[in-house]
Amino acid sequence: MNTNDDVALPARQMESLTVENLLINFTTEFHRIWDTKGSKAKPGAFWRPTPAPDALPGFFPLGDLAVSGHDNINGKRVMAVVCEGDPQSEGATKGKALSRPDDYEQVWKDSGSGSRTDGSIWRPIPPDGYVALGLVCSNNHEKPSLNAVRCVRADLVIASSVGDEIWDDRGSGAEQNFSAWSTDPPAAAAGEIYFASGTFIGAASFSKPATHVAAYSLRMQIPLQTNPAPEVPVLTGFSASPPHESFEATQVATIPWFAVEDDALEPIEKLTRSPLYQLERTDRYVLVGYGHNTGTKGRFFRWTAHWVLDRTLLRIFTDNTSIQFRTEWPIATSGRVLPIKFSARLSKSFTRTETSSSGWMTSKSVEVVAIVPKNKTLAVYQLQSHYELLRKDGTQVGVNIAYTDSDSFYLAEYPPEVDSEPSATLPEADVSAATNTAP
């Protein structure tokens, strides 16, 4: 049904997400293709994304959107749309990112439903090496145009599961049964985001399909900018001063709008006002303690490195932003309604969990014990990371998080000797205060 519903004015579009030679963007503009008016089925409608040609030239839908109800969804719902990227970019040697479907296979038609207009549902048949990410609706019983949607190169997507039911035609009187379902991405691997395009999948029955040939999600690496790490401290005398503090972010993870909860902005408002968020990690060395051994033989010194991770602040940060540091998010029990279904997980290098994530689960102090050689000064430093989430305009979201772990100690001595290295034992049990054990 080609009804001309009012279309929301094109908003200023975000910069496209780039995945090899695939460009991904989002639209809130739709054209109603068919609805159930006139039939005895519960209200439902099928809409096609119509990215504005002036804002998103060359972008195509991946499939249509199924909704329950007959309300106008323009400006209220959002879907991913795609465009062929730079042919010289990484990944282009694998072939074009997008392709027209070779044909369509009919899944359902409304014959016998009594609807005011004919409608039918079709599955795009992709060429070899490509996959379809959803189904397409027609406002008659004829196949849709091959230019209606695009299929995606298989290595740019990930197989997904069948999600919640969106609509079914129970009571319509149609000769065939039909139910429409959403797609749920799998749990993301470290450093990646998997997200559903917003299309629907369906079956000629009322039963939930165990699998579906068009159940796929888009996938992308979380962009990570890496700057020079802070210089390790160097002692220039028998006293140890705090190391130089750098205020430049050491690593910056760029997270798309749909993967961040932001109470200051409505979900779709984020698309235009803060399409990308930056989670910055700033590293610095902090002096734990130092000992100057003026004796003629090695002596023990002991200090306590206090854990800087505040688990209450970490919980507040996660509650405010939904972002997790040691696992994927969102948590299934969060209860939030997501404009785009997704699963994301920060890289292990960014969260400093290459060997273990236990540092994000404890706040215990660590005892550092070292033997300081004669006529030496030994200083113990610990690498601290401070995380801050920023909107596009530079304003902060949530609270700052500080992190350390037992793998982040650095020992410096003066005067330095190539063949003489201080020894340390760490970690040990909680210690309430630093102790100098030199006799």
C-alpha positions in Angstrom: 0.0 0.0 0.0 1.8 3.1 -1.2 0.3 5.6 1.3 2.1 8.9 1.4 2.5 9.2 5.2 4.2 12.4 6.3 7.9 11.9 6.3 10.2 13.4 9.0 12.5 16.1 7.7 15.9 14.8 7.0 18.2 15.3 10.0 21.8 16.1 9.8 23.3 12.7 9.1 26.2 11.1 11.0 29.4 10.1 9.4 29.0 6.6 8.0 30.5 3.7 9.8 33.2 2.2 7.6 33.7 -1.6 7.6 36.3 -2.4 4.9 34.5 -1.3 1.7 31.0 -1.2 3.3 29.4 2.1 4.5 26.7 1.8 7.1 24.4 4.6 8.2 21.0 5.0 9.7 17.6 6.5 8.6 14.4 7.4 10.4 12.5 7.9 7.1 10.2 5.2 5.8 7.5 4.6 3.2 4.6 2.4 4.1 4.4 -0.6 1.7 1.4 -2.6 3.0 -0.8 -2.9 6.1 -3.6 -5.1 7.4 -6.4 -2.6 7.2 -9.6 -4.3 6.0 -8.5 -7.8 7.2 -9.5 -9.4 10.5 -5.8 -9.8 11.5 -4.4 -7.8 14.4 -3.0 -4.4 13.1 0.4 -4.7 11.4 2.3 -2.8 8.8 5.4 -3.1 6.6 7.6 -0.1 5.9 10.6 0.4 3.6 13.5 2.6 4.7 13.9 5.6 2.3 17.2 7.3 3.0 17.1 10.9 1.8 19.0 11.1 -1.4 20.5 14.5 -0.5 21.7 13.2 2.9 22.5 9.6 2.1 23.1 9.3 -1.6 23.6 5.8 -2.8 22.3 4.1 0.3 20.0 1.1 0.1 17.8 -0.8 2.6 18.8 -4.4 3.6 15.1 -5.3 3.9 11.8 -3.9 5.1 10.6 -3.1 8.6 7.6 -5.0 10.2 5.7 -3.4 13.0 2.5 -4.1 15.0 0.0 -1.4 14.6 -0.9 1.1 11.9 0.8 4.3 13.4 3.1 6.4 11.4 6.7 5.4 12.4 8.6 8.2 10.6 11.0 9.9 13.0 10.2 7.2 15.6 12.0 4.2 14.4 15.5 3.7 13.0 17.1 1.2 10.6 20.5 0.6 9.1 21.1 1.4 5.5 24.2 0.6 3.4 26.3 1.9 0.6 29.2 0.6 -1.5 32.4 2.1 -0.1 35.8 3.0 -1.5 36.9 0.4 -4.1 40.5 1.0 -3.0 39.8 0.4 0.7 40.8 -2.6 2.7 38.7 -5.6 1.9 37.8 -4.5 -1.6 40.0 -7.3 -3.0 37.4 -9.7 -1.7 34.8 -8.2 -4.0 32.1 -5.6 -3.7 30.5 -5.2 -0.3 27.0 -5.2 -1.8 25.1 -6.9 -4.5 21.5 -6.9 -5.9 19.6 -10.1 -5.2 19.5 -12.6 -8.0 15.8 -13.2 -7.5 13.0 -13.4 -4.9 11.3 -16.4 -3.3 7.7 -15.9 -2.1 7.2 -16.6 1.6 3.5 -15.5 2.0 0.7 -13.6 0.3 -2.5 -12.3 1.8 -5.0 -14.0 -0.6 -8.2 -14.5 1.3 -7.4 -12.0 4.1 -9.9 -9.3 3.0 -7.3 -6.6 3.2 -8.0 -3.5 1.3 -5.0 -4.1 -1.0 -3.0 -7.1 -1.9 0.3 -7.8 -0.1 3.0 -10.4 -0.2 6.3 -11.2 1.6 9.5 -12.2 -0.3 12.9 -13.5 0.6 15.8 -12.1 -1.5 17.9 -14.8 -3.1 21.5 -13.6 -2.8 24.3 -14.4 -5.3 27.1 -16.7 -4.2 29.3 -15.2 -1.5 26.5 -12.8 -0.3 23.6 -13.1 2.2 20.2 -11.5 2.6 19.6 -9.8 6.0 15.8 -9.8 5.9 12.6 -10.1 4.0 10.9 -7.6 1.6 7.2 -6.7 1.3 5.3 -6.0 -1.9 2.0 -4.1 -2.2 0.7 -6.7 -4.7 1.4 -10.3 -5.4 4.3 -9.5 -7.7 8.0 -9.7 -6.9 9.6 -6.5 -5.6 12.2 -4.8 -7.7 15.7 -6.2 -7.6 16.8 -2.7 -6.8 14.6 -2.5 -3.6 17.4 -3.9 -1.3 21.0 -5.0 -1.2 22.6 -8.3 -0.1 25.9 -8.1 1.8 29.2 -9.9 1.3 29.2 -12.9 3.7 32.4 -12.0 5.6 30.9 -8.7 6.7 28.0 -10.3 8.6 27.6 -12.9 11.3 24.9 -15.6 11.7 22.3 -14.7 14.2 19.3 -16.2 16.0 15.6 -15.7 15.6 14.4 -13.1 18.2 10.9 -12.0 19.3 7.8 -12.2 17.3 6.7 -8.9 15.8 3.4 -9.8 14.1 1.4 -12.7 12.8 -1.7 -12.9 10.7 -3.8 -15.0 13.0 -7.5 -14.4 12.2 -6.8 -12.7 8.9 -8.5 -15.5 6.9 -5.6 -15.7 4.5 -5.0 -19.0 2.8 -1.5 -19.2 4.3 -0.2 -18.6 7.8 2.6 -16.1 8.5 4.6 -14.7 11.4 7.3 -12.0 11.4 10.3 -12.1 13.8 13.2 -10.0 14.8 16.9 -11.0 14.7 19.1 -11.3 17.7 22.9 -10.9 17.3 25.2 -13.4 19.1 27.4 -12.3 21.9 30.2 -10.2 20.5 33.8 -11.2 20.5 36.4 -8.9 22.1 36.8 -5.7 20.2 33.7 -6.1 18.0 30.1 -5.0 17.7 27.4 -7.1 16.1 24.1 -5.3 15.4 20.8 -6.1 13.7 19.9 -4.0 10.8 16.3 -3.7 11.9 14.8 -5.9 9.2 12.5 -8.8 9.9 12.5 -12.5 9.1 9.4 -14.6 8.7 7.9 -18.0 8.2 4.7 -19.4 6.7 3.6 -20.6 10.1 2.9 -19.3 13.6 5.7 -21.3 15.2 9.1 -19.7 15.9 11.7 -20.9 13.5 14.7 -22.6 15.0 16.9 -21.0 12.4 16.4 -18.8 9.4 18.3 -18.4 6.2 18.1 -14.6 6.4 19.0 -14.3 10.1 22.2 -12.3 10.0 23.6 -9.2 11.7 26.2 -6.7 10.6 29.6 -6.8 12.3 32.4 -4.3 12.8 35.5 -3.8 14.8 35.3 -1.1 17.5 37.7 1.6 16.2 40.6 2.0 18.5 43.0 4.9 18.3 46.3 4.3 20.1 48.7 7.1 21.1 52.2 6.8 22.6 52.1 5.3 26.1 53.5 7.3 29.0 57.3 7.1 29.4 58.4 4.8 32.2 59.8 6.7 35.2 63.6 7.1 35.5 65.3 7.9 38.7 68.0 10.6 38.4 68.9 10.7 42.1 68.5 9.0 45.5 65.0 10.5 46.0 62.0 9.6 43.9 59.6 12.2 42.8 56.2 11.6 41.1 56.6 11.0 37.4 55.5 13.4 34.8 51.7 13.3 34.3 50.4 13.2 30.8 46.9 14.4 30.0 46.7 12.9 26.5 44.5 9.9 26.1 46.6 6.7 25.6 43.8 4.8 23.8 40.4 6.0 22.4 37.6 3.6 21.6 34.9 5.0 19.3 31.5 3.5 20.1 28.4 4.2 17.9 25.3 5.9 19.3 23.1 2.8 19.6 25.6 1.0 21.9 25.6 3.7 24.5 22.9 4.5 27.0 22.7 8.3 27.6 19.9 9.6 29.8 20.5 13.1 28.6 19.4 12.2 25.0 16.5 10.3 23.6 17.6 7.2 21.7 17.0 8.6 18.2 18.2 12.0 19.3 21.7 10.5 19.8 21.8 9.7 16.1 22.0 13.4 15.2 23.5 15.0 18.3 26.1 12.4 19.3 26.3 9.7 16.7 29.7 8.6 18.0 30.9 8.4 21.6 34.6 8.3 22.6 35.7 6.2 25.5 39.1 7.5 26.4 41.7 5.7 28.5 44.5 7.9 29.9 47.4 6.0 31.5 49.9 7.4 34.0 52.5 6.0 36.4 51.8 6.6 40.1 54.5 6.3 42.8 53.7 3.5 45.3 56.8 4.1 47.4 60.6 4.1 47.4 63.4 3.0 49.7 67.0 4.3 50.0 69.4 1.6 51.3 72.4 3.3 52.8 73.8 0.1 54.2 76.4 -2.3 53.0 74.0 -5.2 52.2 70.7 -5.7 50.6 67.6 -4.9 52.7 63.9 -5.6 52.5 61.4 -2.8 51.9 57.6 -3.2 51.8 54.9 -1.0 50.5 51.1 -1.3 49.9 49.6 -0.4 46.5 46.0 0.5 47.2 43.5 -0.5 44.5 42.0 2.5 42.8 38.9 0.8 41.3 35.8 1.9 43.1 33.2 -0.8 42.5 30.4 1.6 43.4 31.5 4.1 40.7 31.9 1.2 38.3 28.3 0.1 38.9 27.1 3.7 38.5 29.0 4.0 35.2 27.5 0.8 33.8 24.0 1.7 35.0 24.3 5.1 33.3 25.9 4.0 30.0 25.3 0.2 29.8 29.0 -0.3 28.9 30.8 -3.2 30.5 34.5 -3.5 30.9 35.0 -7.3 31.4 32.2 -8.8 29.3 29.9 -8.0 26.4 26.9 -5.7 26.8 24.0 -5.1 26.9 23.2 -7.6 29.7 20.1 -9.5 28.6 18.3 -8.7 31.9 18.8 -4.9 31.6 15.2 -4.4 30.5 16.1 -1.5 28.1 14.3 -1.1 24.8 17.0 -0.8 22.2 16.5 1.2 19.0 19.1 -1.2 17.4 19.6 -4.7 18.8 23.4 -5.2 19.3 26.1 -6.9 21.3 29.4 -5.2 21.9 32.6 -5.9 23.8 35.7 -3.8 24.3 39.0 -5.2 23.3 41.2 -6.9 25.9 44.1 -4.5 25.3 41.8 -1.5 25.9 40.4 -3.0 29.2 43.8 -4.4 30.2 42.4 -7.9 30.4 44.8 -9.7 28.1 45.7 -12.3 30.8 42.8 -12.0 33.3 39.7 -9.9 34.0 40.0 -10.4 37.7 41.2 -6.8 38.2 37.7 -5.6 37.4 36.2 -7.8 40.2 38.4 -6.9 43.2 39.3 -3.9 45.2 41.9 -5.4 47.5 45.2 -3.8 48.2 48.5 -5.4 47.1 51.6 -5.8 49.1 54.9 -5.1 47.3 58.1 -6.6 48.8 61.5 -5.8 47.4 65.1 -6.3 48.2 67.0 -3.1 47.6 70.7 -3.6 46.9 73.3 -1.7 49.0 73.8 2.0 48.3 70.7 2.0 46.0 67.3 3.7 45.8 64.5 1.6 44.6 61.1 3.1 43.5 57.9 1.2 42.8 55.4 2.7 40.4 52.1 1.4 39.3 50.4 2.0 36.0 46.9 3.5 36.5 44.3 3.9 33.7 41.5 6.4 33.9 38.4 5.9 31.7 36.1 8.7 30.6 33.1 8.6 28.2 32.5 11.7 26.1 29.8 12.8 23.7 30.6 14.3 20.3 30.5 17.8 21.8 33.1 16.8 24.5 30.7 16.7 27.4 31.0 13.8 29.8 28.6 10.9 30.2 28.6 9.0 33.5 31.5 9.1 35.9 35.3 8.5 35.6 36.6 5.1 36.3 40.2 4.4 37.6 41.8 1.0 37.2 45.0 -0.9 38.2 45.9 -4.5 38.5 48.7 -6.7 39.9 50.4 -6.9 36.5 51.0 -3.1 36.3 54.1 -2.5 38.5 57.3 -1.0 37.4 60.5 -0.9 39.4 63.2 1.8 38.9 66.6 2.0 40.7 69.4 4.5 41.2 72.1 4.4 40.3 71.2 2.0 37.5 73.2 -1.1 36.9 72.7 -3.4 33.9 73.6 -6.6 35.7 71.8 -5.7 39.0 68.1 -5.9 39.1 65.9 -5.5 42.2 63.5 -8.3 43.0 59.9 -8.1 44.2 57.2 -10.4 45.3 53.6 -9.5 44.4 50.8 -9.7 45.1 50.2 -10.7 48.7 47.4 -10.2 51.2 45.8 -6.9 52.2 48.1 -4.5 54.1 46.6 -1.5 55.8 49.6 0.8 55.4 53.0 1.0 53.7 55.8 -0.4 55.9 59.5 0.2 55.6 61.1 -3.1 56.9 64.7 -2.0 56.6 66.6 -2.6 59.9 
